[in-house]
Amino acid sequence: MFLFRDYAFRGLVTSQHGDILQQWLPFFCHLGGTLRSGHIPTFNPYMMGGVPFGADPQTGWMYLPAMLLFTILPCALAIRWFIVIQPILAGLGVYWFLRGEGTNRPAATAGGLVLALMMADSHIGLELPFAGTLAWTSLSLAAAGRFTRAQRITPRVAWLALMALAWGQIAAAHLSHGLVIGTGLLIFYLAYRSVALVRSGASGALFASGLFVLALAALPMVNLAGLLPRLAYLPHTTLGLGYKKLSELDAQVSGRPLRPVLRESARFDWYWILGLASSPGAYLGAVAMALSFAGLWLKRLRGLTITLLVFGALSYLLSLPALATRLSPHIESLPFADFYVHVPARFRYGVVAVLPLLVGLGVHAWCHGGSWRRRIAMLVPGVALWWVWNGVVGRPFTFPKLLILGSVLAAAALVATAWRPSLAWILPGVVLVELLANGIIGASLPPRHTGSPWSPSLPPMISAADYMREGGLARRISSGDGRYVTLSPKGQNVPGRRVLLVNRG
């Protein structure tokens, strides 16, 4: 809340990510206004001569935060709080998930702080579809954990419904990459829980398999109101065409050469993950980095830690453009394969989703670490990756001042908690101080590259109320009875006026 205080209390909104003002605000404002008048927003007559609205996967239909906020609040206030609540929901989801897995409160708090502040500190919190993906993925995992542990039928059904509802919010936030990431992580976790139930003797293999199948079946069934209109509309959308077909149509209409499906801006270095040790921006923090593998040393948490590590490693590999380029000829016949090839970088959010969970498990393992030899072993993988390997690869912005200072604080906190585990709250305290400092530093500097995969979040500078106020152009259009066209037929082949925007998605 402190980092987003300008959004929450000063009436300001950012233009750092153009889609917030150009797309999400008008879409959600129309959604809320239509619902407030007692109608279902099936059609938008104000855009391109009229387009289907509720069936469009990006307009917010059945996206509960958007529907609620923009229905009960003025649009200028709703968009600000829509931005604010995403990191809060994400952090709470991680906390509830980790508590359900049996971690102590300091560990769950540390995990929640890592995700919430990493989002608020960086551009992640402004990429609203993916901020929503992260938030609702963590909440769906929290509900899934309680669904698999419930002993009575009524609580189990309730948690099943809440898990499916949270999954539906992932679909409403981002129906393509975000949904794949959230669904993949949820399936990985449910599979782990099914195996754990059988191995612990809590249930038989048939019952555990039934729970797994029931959970997967409930996901679409609970969300038919949001999915059916979009599935029916899919063949008429750019999503149904795919990026390859869009590129071909763009070349045909504009007369330009055929563009590669892999977007140029999606190309980046393989060591992007090490940028999470760079500040300001999306910065993990020294305590989090040191304990990111420590859960492997606690037997009770080892299976879950391995599951999350495997999913994180798979997400990392899928995010690499080089792998996407190699796979492209072999998977081009698969449905929606070009959406992966177009921007593989979006699978980085799968790594972001699991790292805070691993941190929480690691903090809990550290608090129950036992001997000094065992505790040192817990630190070896994290130190090897985030400090040693980070220095070896020779990337720029390797050891920022905040990481150096944070490493000193983290070392002191780890020694103190190893000596006296009752001081465990020191660890989330260090996480809080370090990541708050990261956000404050990032907001105080001019825009520049910092080595982080996501740039720092800059202070918002635009009055949301002024932006919503009708200007001269809007008054002129609304005052007359003339008819207007959205595209000039003679200008469709002029560069800059192409009918299809192939680099959007």
GIUR-V849386 format. One record per residue. N is the residue number from 1. RES is the residue in one small letter. NEAR is the number of other ideal C-beta (glycine too) atoms within 12 Angstrom. Layout:
n;res;near
N;RES;NEAR
N;RES;NEAR
This chain:
n;res;near
1;m;20
2;f;23
3;l;38
4;f;34
5;r;20
6;d;26
7;y;38
8;a;25
9;f;15
10;r;20
11;g;23
12;l;30
13;v;39
14;t;35
15;s;20
16;q;29
17;h;29
18;g;17
19;d;27
20;i;34
21;l;32
22;q;15
23;q;24
24;w;40
25;l;36
26;p;27
27;f;38
28;f;45
29;c;35
30;h;34
31;l;40
32;g;35
33;g;27
34;t;27
35;l;30
36;r;21
37;s;12
38;g;9
39;h;17
40;i;17
41;p;36
42;t;22
43;f;23
44;n;28
45;p;14
46;y;21
47;m;19
48;m;16
49;g;13
50;g;12
51;v;23
52;p;24
53;f;32
54;g;33
55;a;31
56;d;34
57;p;36
58;q;37
59;t;38
60;g;44
61;w;39
62;m;34
63;y;45
64;l;32
65;p;36
66;a;40
67;m;33
68;l;22
69;l;32
70;f;37
71;t;27
72;i;17
73;l;24
74;p;23
75;c;32
76;a;28
77;l;29
78;a;36
79;i;46
80;r;38
81;w;30
82;f;45
83;i;46
84;v;37
85;i;35
86;q;46
87;p;42
88;i;34
89;l;37
90;a;48
91;g;41
92;l;30
93;g;46
94;v;51
95;y;36
96;w;33
97;f;44
98;l;44
99;r;28
100;g;31
101;e;39
102;g;23
103;t;42
104;n;30
105;r;22
106;p;37
107;a;45
108;a;39
109;t;36
110;a;53
111;g;53
112;g;43
113;l;45
114;v;53
115;l;53
116;a;43
117;l;47
118;m;51
119;m;48
120;a;47
121;d;45
122;s;44
123;h;33
124;i;44
125;g;48
126;l;40
127;e;37
128;l;41
129;p;41
130;f;41
131;a;48
132;g;47
133;t;48
134;l;53
135;a;50
136;w;45
137;t;50
138;s;53
139;l;45
140;s;51
141;l;54
142;a;38
143;a;40
144;a;47
145;g;36
146;r;30
147;f;39
148;t;39
149;r;25
150;a;26
151;q;13
152;r;11
153;i;12
154;t;11
155;p;17
156;r;26
157;v;21
158;a;18
159;w;33
160;l;33
161;a;27
162;l;31
163;m;46
164;a;36
165;l;30
166;a;45
167;w;45
168;g;38
169;q;44
170;i;49
171;a;44
172;a;40
173;a;43
174;h;37
175;l;41
176;s;38
177;h;37
178;g;41
179;l;40
180;v;31
181;i;44
182;g;48
183;t;37
184;g;33
185;l;42
186;l;45
187;i;28
188;f;34
189;y;40
190;l;38
191;a;29
192;y;33
193;r;36
194;s;33
195;v;24
196;a;29
197;l;28
198;v;23
199;r;17
200;s;16
201;g;11
202;a;19
203;s;24
204;g;15
205;a;16
206;l;13
207;f;18
208;a;26
209;s;20
210;g;20
211;l;34
212;f;32
213;v;18
214;l;27
215;a;40
216;l;25
217;a;18
218;a;32
219;l;36
220;p;21
221;m;20
222;v;28
223;n;34
224;l;18
225;a;23
226;g;37
227;l;28
228;l;19
229;p;29
230;r;34
231;l;21
232;a;19
233;y;27
234;l;23
235;p;14
236;h;16
237;t;27
238;t;30
239;l;30
240;g;23
241;l;22
242;g;29
243;y;36
244;k;29
245;k;25
246;l;32
247;s;31
248;e;21
249;l;23
250;d;31
251;a;20
252;q;20
253;v;22
254;s;25
255;g;13
256;r;19
257;p;11
258;l;18
259;r;24
260;p;24
261;v;34
262;l;30
263;r;28
264;e;14
265;s;15
266;a;29
267;r;20
268;f;29
269;d;19
270;w;21
271;y;27
272;w;31
273;i;39
274;l;36
275;g;36
276;l;45
277;a;45
278;s;41
279;s;43
280;p;42
281;g;42
282;a;48
283;y;50
284;l;49
285;g;50
286;a;43
287;v;49
288;a;50
289;m;45
290;a;46
291;l;55
292;s;46
293;f;37
294;a;45
295;g;42
296;l;31
297;w;31
298;l;34
299;k;15
300;r;20
301;l;37
302;r;22
303;g;28
304;l;39
305;t;37
306;i;25
307;t;34
308;l;41
309;l;32
310;v;23
311;f;37
312;g;36
313;a;24
314;l;25
315;s;36
316;y;31
317;l;24
318;l;32
319;s;34
320;l;30
321;p;32
322;a;20
323;l;23
324;a;33
325;t;22
326;r;16
327;l;22
328;s;25
329;p;14
330;h;14
331;i;22
332;e;22
333;s;12
334;l;16
335;p;14
336;f;25
337;a;24
338;d;35
339;f;37
340;y;39
341;v;37
342;h;39
343;v;33
344;p;40
345;a;38
346;r;37
347;f;41
348;r;41
349;y;49
350;g;40
351;v;41
352;v;52
353;a;50
354;v;47
355;l;47
356;p;54
357;l;55
358;l;48
359;v;52
360;g;54
361;l;47
362;g;48
363;v;53
364;h;40
365;a;45
366;w;49
367;c;40
368;h;29
369;g;30
370;g;19
371;s;12
372;w;15
373;r;13
374;r;20
375;r;27
376;i;21
377;a;22
378;m;37
379;l;36
380;v;22
381;p;26
382;g;40
383;v;27
384;a;20
385;l;31
386;w;40
387;w;28
388;v;19
389;w;20
390;n;31
391;g;19
392;v;14
393;v;22
394;g;12
395;r;26
396;p;18
397;f;28
398;t;26
399;f;23
400;p;32
401;k;20
402;l;37
403;l;41
404;i;18
405;l;22
406;g;38
407;s;31
408;v;18
409;l;28
410;a;41
411;a;24
412;a;22
413;a;37
414;l;39
415;v;23
416;a;23
417;t;37
418;a;32
419;w;17
420;r;14
421;p;24
422;s;13
423;l;21
424;a;34
425;w;25
426;i;31
427;l;48
428;p;44
429;g;26
430;v;40
431;v;46
432;l;33
433;v;26
434;e;43
435;l;48
436;l;29
437;a;30
438;n;46
439;g;40
440;i;25
441;i;31
442;g;38
443;a;31
444;s;17
445;l;22
446;p;13
447;p;17
448;r;18
449;h;19
450;t;35
451;g;33
452;s;40
453;p;37
454;w;42
455;s;31
456;p;40
457;s;44
458;l;30
459;p;26
460;p;32
461;m;19
462;i;27
463;s;21
464;a;33
465;a;19
466;d;15
467;y;27
468;m;25
469;r;15
470;e;14
471;g;12
472;g;10
473;l;11
474;a;15
475;r;11
476;r;12
477;i;15
478;s;14
479;s;11
480;g;11
481;d;7
482;g;9
483;r;8
484;y;16
485;v;12
486;t;16
487;l;17
488;s;13
489;p;11
490;k;9
491;g;16
492;q;21
493;n;19
494;v;16
495;p;12
496;g;12
497;r;18
498;r;25
499;v;22
500;l;26
501;l;19
502;v;31
503;n;21
504;r;21
505;g;35
